[in-house]
Amino acid sequence: MYPYYWYLDRPKQEQFDRCLEHLLVWLKDARQRFRSGVRNSRVIELEKSDHYVFIRDEADVVREMRKFLLENAFLRR
């Protein structure tokens, strides 16, 4: 949940929850569109992460990027 969620009153939390349901459906579809629309793409999902994934989970991001780049370097030859 977002940090400010608990500061919202009950009606605003309910509104947030309704919007979040739609957002999660859209995100799932967006990931699928990316997977099927971008050749040699890879979607890595890190649980309990957020927009600052590059800062908070730097080692995971670097590891996955290196793995992807090394595997795909051979495809360009």
Order of alpha helices (4+ residues) and beta strands (2+ residues): alpha-alpha-alpha
